[in-house]
Amino acid sequence: MRDLNGGGAPAGGYAVGRTPGTVGELGEFGLIRELTSRVTPAPAVRIGPGDDAAVVAAPDRRVVATTDILLEGRHFRRDWSTAYDVGRKAAAQNLADIAAMGAYPTALLLGLVVPAELPANWPTELMDGIRDEAHVAAAAVAGGDVARGDAVTVSITALGDLRGADPVTRSGARPGDTVAVTGWLGWSAAGHAVLSRGFRSPRAFVEAHRRPEPPYHAGPAAAQRGATAMTDVSDGLIADLGHIAEASKVRIDVRAADLDVPAQMSDIGQAVGVDPLQWVLTGGEDHAIVATFPRETQLPARWRVIGEVLAPTALPQVTVDGAPWDKAGGWDHFGSDPVD
């Protein structure tokens, strides 16, 4: 076991292209060289792969950090998603957490466990996906670690910079605030339903499940407009608003009429016997951003109001049109079904 930073990749690395053979045939150091050859620089990464550790600039003198894990068979399937898709998704779900704090992503660290018999091009294409998603968020891969294991496991640690602003946490919502969201809701869950039935279209929803597109710019923009609480929608709208309600000790009421349910999502719901509103309210992995704002706030572009913050009646909770949502939904790593 050896980290990507200390892997000793030669200057310039290996040529980028399809890597033949298996990971076992490539070997640990060959795999490290292949992965590091795909890393591109970013201004915040002062020292990247090739040393014992990376050096990432932190002008704010505070570092926003988050980490997440994707496990094959639970969070992704190789027959549903390419390695590149998994790389984009793994990076996106961590970069979205940085943005949801009102911060700017700077760097990623990769922890990768793979079987020796895995085709060698799989981890290199994974790295291409991670690199490209990091580029979308103006961040870069700074290093990581590789190890051999029985199943593919991808762990990402993301770092970010607040640029002098205060972080926006889950605990700042106050009665009277409005609740607003930006990004897609329910698209990944609808895509999962399509894939589960052996289909690959409508493609937009399938791609939303394979490669979420978080609105990274929206987090810092919301912070600048005075957002009082914020989170990304990774577990489902109700579940993630529930985190805000609990941390802020408030009740949050969502208005169903203000939620966007595209006609094509309704068509999918009709085909599979699911109310599409359930996907919008409880489907996870879209990584939209939801926040609360003082009522008089002029919202940033592409945000829409979907509810309000109220004083708690008894316990903090989330309601829909004034009533508790009593249908199943929301992601729980120890309770939800795996992707298959």
C-alpha positions as CSV (number, residue, x, y, z in Angstrom):
1,M,0.0,0.0,0.0
2,R,1.5,3.3,-1.1
3,D,0.1,6.8,-1.5
4,L,-0.2,8.6,-4.9
5,N,1.8,11.5,-3.5
6,G,4.8,9.3,-2.7
7,G,4.5,7.1,-5.7
8,G,7.5,8.7,-7.4
9,A,5.8,9.3,-10.8
10,P,8.3,10.5,-13.3
11,A,8.1,14.0,-14.8
12,G,5.5,13.9,-17.5
13,G,4.1,10.5,-16.4
14,Y,2.9,7.9,-18.9
15,A,1.2,8.6,-22.1
16,V,-2.5,9.1,-21.6
17,G,-4.6,6.5,-23.4
18,R,-6.4,3.2,-23.0
19,T,-4.3,1.1,-20.6
20,P,-4.0,-2.6,-21.5
21,G,-4.0,-5.6,-19.3
22,T,-5.2,-5.8,-15.7
23,V,-4.3,-3.8,-12.5
24,G,-2.3,-6.8,-11.3
25,E,-0.3,-6.9,-14.5
26,L,0.3,-3.2,-14.3
27,G,1.5,-3.4,-10.7
28,E,1.2,-0.9,-7.9
29,F,3.8,1.6,-9.2
30,G,2.6,1.3,-12.8
31,L,-1.0,2.0,-11.6
32,I,0.2,5.0,-9.7
33,R,2.1,6.4,-12.7
34,E,-1.0,5.9,-14.9
35,L,-3.2,7.7,-12.4
36,T,-0.9,10.6,-11.7
37,S,-0.2,11.1,-15.5
38,R,-3.8,12.2,-15.7
39,V,-3.7,14.9,-13.0
40,T,-3.8,18.5,-14.2
41,P,-2.7,21.4,-12.2
42,A,-4.8,24.1,-10.4
43,P,-3.6,27.3,-8.8
44,A,-4.5,26.1,-5.3
45,V,-2.4,23.0,-5.5
46,R,1.2,24.1,-4.9
47,I,2.7,20.6,-4.7
48,G,0.7,17.7,-6.2
49,P,1.4,14.0,-6.8
50,G,5.0,13.0,-6.6
51,D,5.9,13.9,-3.0
52,D,5.1,12.5,0.4
53,A,2.1,14.8,0.7
54,A,0.4,17.5,-1.2
55,V,0.5,21.2,-0.4
56,V,-2.7,23.1,-1.0
57,A,-3.0,26.9,-0.6
58,A,-5.4,28.1,2.0
59,P,-5.5,31.9,1.7
60,D,-8.5,32.1,4.1
61,R,-6.4,30.2,6.8
62,R,-9.4,27.9,7.3
63,V,-9.9,24.7,5.2
64,V,-13.3,23.3,4.5
65,A,-13.0,19.5,4.3
66,T,-15.4,16.6,3.5
67,T,-15.1,12.9,2.6
68,D,-17.3,10.3,1.1
69,I,-17.1,6.7,-0.1
70,L,-18.6,4.9,-3.1
71,L,-18.7,1.1,-2.8
72,E,-19.3,-1.1,-5.8
73,G,-22.7,-2.9,-5.6
74,R,-24.1,-0.4,-3.2
75,H,-23.4,3.0,-4.7
76,F,-22.7,2.1,-8.3
77,R,-22.7,-0.8,-10.7
78,R,-20.2,-1.3,-13.5
79,D,-22.8,-2.6,-15.9
80,W,-24.8,0.6,-15.4
81,S,-22.0,3.2,-15.2
82,T,-18.6,3.5,-16.9
83,A,-15.5,4.1,-14.9
84,Y,-15.6,7.7,-16.1
85,D,-19.2,8.1,-14.9
86,V,-18.2,6.8,-11.5
87,G,-15.3,9.2,-11.3
88,R,-17.5,12.2,-12.2
89,K,-20.1,11.1,-9.6
90,A,-17.5,10.5,-6.8
91,A,-16.0,13.9,-7.3
92,A,-19.3,15.7,-7.7
93,Q,-20.8,14.4,-4.5
94,N,-17.9,15.7,-2.5
95,L,-17.4,19.0,-4.3
96,A,-21.1,19.7,-3.8
97,D,-20.6,19.5,0.0
98,I,-17.9,22.1,-0.2
99,A,-20.2,24.4,-2.3
100,A,-23.0,23.9,0.2
101,M,-20.9,25.4,2.9
102,G,-20.6,28.5,0.8
103,A,-17.0,27.7,0.0
104,Y,-15.0,27.3,-3.2
105,P,-13.5,23.8,-4.0
106,T,-9.7,23.7,-4.3
107,A,-8.5,20.1,-4.2
108,L,-9.4,16.4,-4.1
109,L,-7.6,13.4,-2.6
110,L,-8.4,9.9,-3.9
111,G,-8.5,6.7,-2.0
112,L,-8.9,3.7,-4.3
113,V,-9.3,0.0,-3.6
114,V,-9.4,-2.3,-6.6
115,P,-9.1,-6.1,-7.4
116,A,-6.0,-7.2,-9.1
117,E,-8.0,-8.7,-12.0
118,L,-9.8,-5.5,-12.8
119,P,-9.0,-4.2,-16.3
120,A,-6.3,-1.6,-16.0
121,N,-8.2,0.9,-18.0
122,W,-11.0,1.1,-15.4
123,P,-9.1,3.0,-12.7
124,T,-7.4,5.3,-15.3
125,E,-10.8,6.2,-16.8
126,L,-12.1,6.7,-13.3
127,M,-9.3,9.2,-12.7
128,D,-10.2,11.0,-16.0
129,G,-13.7,11.4,-14.6
130,I,-12.5,12.7,-11.3
131,R,-10.1,15.1,-13.0
132,D,-12.7,16.5,-15.3
133,E,-15.4,17.0,-12.6
134,A,-12.8,18.7,-10.5
135,H,-12.0,21.0,-13.4
136,V,-15.7,22.0,-13.6
137,A,-15.5,23.1,-10.0
138,A,-12.1,24.8,-10.6
139,A,-10.3,22.3,-8.3
140,A,-7.7,19.6,-9.0
141,V,-6.6,16.2,-7.8
142,A,-3.7,16.7,-5.3
143,G,-2.9,13.0,-4.4
144,G,-4.2,9.9,-2.8
145,D,-3.7,6.2,-2.1
146,V,-4.2,2.9,-3.8
147,A,-4.7,-0.6,-2.4
148,R,-5.8,-4.1,-3.5
149,G,-9.2,-5.4,-2.3
150,D,-12.0,-7.7,-3.3
151,A,-14.4,-5.0,-4.6
152,V,-13.9,-1.5,-6.1
153,T,-14.1,1.2,-3.4
154,V,-13.7,4.9,-4.2
155,S,-13.1,7.4,-1.4
156,I,-12.8,11.1,-2.1
157,T,-11.7,13.8,0.3
158,A,-12.5,17.3,-1.0
159,L,-11.0,20.6,0.3
160,G,-12.3,24.1,-0.1
161,D,-11.6,27.8,0.8
162,L,-14.1,30.3,2.2
163,R,-12.3,33.3,0.8
164,G,-12.9,35.3,4.0
165,A,-16.7,34.6,4.3
166,D,-18.4,32.8,7.1
167,P,-19.4,29.2,6.5
168,V,-23.1,28.6,6.0
169,T,-24.1,25.7,8.2
170,R,-27.4,23.8,8.8
171,S,-28.1,25.5,12.1
172,G,-29.0,29.0,11.0
173,A,-32.5,28.8,9.7
174,R,-35.0,31.0,11.5
175,P,-38.8,31.2,11.5
176,G,-39.9,33.6,8.8
177,D,-37.1,32.5,6.4
178,T,-38.0,31.3,2.9
179,V,-36.8,27.9,1.6
180,A,-35.3,27.9,-1.9
181,V,-33.6,25.4,-4.1
182,T,-31.4,25.4,-7.2
183,G,-30.5,22.4,-9.4
184,W,-32.5,19.3,-10.3
185,L,-34.6,17.2,-7.9
186,G,-35.7,13.7,-8.5
187,W,-33.9,13.2,-11.7
188,S,-31.3,10.7,-10.4
189,A,-34.1,8.6,-8.7
190,A,-36.1,8.6,-11.9
191,G,-32.9,7.5,-13.8
192,H,-32.4,4.7,-11.3
193,A,-35.9,3.5,-11.8
194,V,-35.3,3.4,-15.6
195,L,-32.0,1.5,-15.2
196,S,-33.6,-0.9,-12.7
197,R,-36.0,-2.0,-15.4
198,G,-33.3,-2.7,-17.9
199,F,-33.8,0.5,-20.0
200,R,-31.4,3.3,-21.0
201,S,-33.8,6.1,-21.9
202,P,-35.0,8.7,-21.4
203,R,-31.3,9.5,-21.5
204,A,-31.4,12.8,-19.6
205,F,-32.6,11.0,-16.5
206,V,-30.2,8.1,-16.8
207,E,-27.3,10.5,-17.2
208,A,-28.5,12.4,-14.2
209,H,-28.1,9.2,-12.1
210,R,-24.8,8.4,-13.6
211,R,-23.3,11.9,-13.5
212,P,-24.9,14.4,-11.3
213,E,-24.3,18.1,-12.1
214,P,-24.2,20.1,-8.9
215,P,-24.5,23.9,-9.2
216,Y,-21.2,24.6,-7.6
217,H,-21.4,28.3,-8.2
218,A,-24.7,28.5,-6.3
219,G,-23.3,27.8,-2.9
220,P,-21.0,30.8,-2.6
221,A,-23.6,32.9,-4.4
222,A,-26.2,32.0,-1.8
223,A,-23.7,32.8,1.0
224,Q,-23.1,36.2,-0.5
225,R,-26.9,36.9,-0.5
226,G,-27.2,36.1,3.2
227,A,-28.3,32.4,3.2
228,T,-29.0,31.4,6.8
229,A,-28.7,27.6,6.4
230,M,-27.7,25.4,3.5
231,T,-27.1,21.8,2.4
232,D,-26.8,19.8,-0.8
233,V,-29.6,17.3,-1.6
234,S,-27.7,14.0,-1.4
235,D,-30.2,12.0,0.7
236,G,-33.4,13.5,-0.6
237,L,-35.1,16.9,-0.2
238,I,-37.2,16.0,2.8
239,A,-34.3,14.1,4.5
240,D,-31.8,16.9,3.9
241,L,-34.2,19.7,4.9
242,G,-34.8,17.5,8.0
243,H,-31.1,18.0,8.8
244,I,-31.6,21.7,8.7
245,A,-34.8,21.6,10.7
246,E,-33.1,19.5,13.4
247,A,-30.0,21.6,13.6
248,S,-31.9,24.9,13.5
249,K,-34.8,23.6,15.8
250,V,-37.5,24.7,13.4
251,R,-40.3,23.3,11.2
252,I,-39.9,23.6,7.5
253,D,-43.0,23.4,5.2
254,V,-42.6,22.6,1.5
255,R,-45.2,23.6,-1.0
256,A,-45.7,20.8,-3.5
257,A,-47.1,23.1,-6.1
258,D,-43.8,25.0,-6.2
259,L,-41.8,21.9,-7.0
260,D,-40.8,21.2,-10.6
261,V,-42.0,17.9,-11.9
262,P,-41.1,17.7,-15.6
263,A,-43.6,16.0,-18.0
264,Q,-41.1,13.4,-18.9
265,M,-40.6,12.5,-15.3
266,S,-44.3,12.1,-15.0
267,D,-44.3,9.8,-18.0
268,I,-41.6,7.6,-16.3
269,G,-43.6,7.6,-13.1
270,Q,-46.8,6.5,-14.9
271,A,-44.8,3.7,-16.7
272,V,-43.4,2.3,-13.4
273,G,-46.3,3.0,-11.1
274,V,-44.6,5.7,-9.0
275,D,-45.8,9.2,-8.1
276,P,-43.0,11.4,-9.5
277,L,-43.5,13.8,-6.6
278,Q,-42.0,11.1,-4.4
279,W,-38.8,11.2,-6.5
280,V,-38.6,15.0,-6.2
281,L,-39.2,14.9,-2.4
282,T,-37.2,11.8,-1.4
283,G,-34.9,10.9,-4.3
284,G,-31.2,11.5,-3.5
285,E,-27.9,12.0,-5.4
286,D,-29.0,14.9,-7.5
287,H,-26.8,17.2,-5.4
288,A,-29.0,20.2,-5.9
289,I,-28.5,22.9,-3.2
290,V,-31.3,23.9,-0.8
291,A,-31.0,26.9,1.5
292,T,-33.0,29.2,3.7
293,F,-32.9,33.0,3.3
294,P,-34.4,36.0,5.1
295,R,-37.8,36.7,3.6
296,E,-36.7,40.0,2.0
297,T,-33.7,38.6,0.2
298,Q,-33.4,38.9,-3.5
299,L,-32.4,35.4,-4.5
300,P,-29.5,34.6,-6.8
301,A,-30.3,33.6,-10.4
302,R,-31.9,30.2,-11.0
303,W,-33.1,29.8,-7.4
304,R,-36.8,29.2,-6.7
305,V,-38.7,29.4,-3.5
306,I,-40.4,26.1,-2.5
307,G,-41.4,26.7,1.1
308,E,-40.9,28.5,4.4
309,V,-39.4,28.1,7.9
310,L,-41.8,28.1,10.8
311,A,-41.6,27.8,14.5
312,P,-41.5,24.2,15.6
313,T,-44.8,22.8,16.9
314,A,-43.2,20.1,19.0
315,L,-40.2,18.5,17.5
316,P,-38.3,19.9,14.5
317,Q,-39.7,18.4,11.3
318,V,-40.4,18.8,7.6
319,T,-44.0,19.0,6.3
320,V,-45.4,19.1,2.8
321,D,-48.4,21.4,2.4
322,G,-48.7,21.5,6.2
323,A,-48.8,17.7,6.7
324,P,-46.0,15.2,7.6
325,W,-44.8,13.2,4.6
326,D,-45.6,9.6,5.5
327,K,-44.4,7.8,2.4
328,A,-41.1,6.0,2.1
329,G,-38.1,7.6,0.7
330,G,-34.7,9.2,1.5
331,W,-31.3,7.6,1.6
332,D,-29.8,5.9,4.6
333,H,-26.5,4.1,4.2
334,F,-27.5,1.5,6.8
335,G,-31.2,1.2,5.8
336,S,-31.6,1.9,2.1
337,D,-31.4,-0.8,-0.5
338,P,-28.2,-0.9,-2.6
339,V,-28.3,0.2,-6.3
340,D,-29.0,-3.3,-7.5
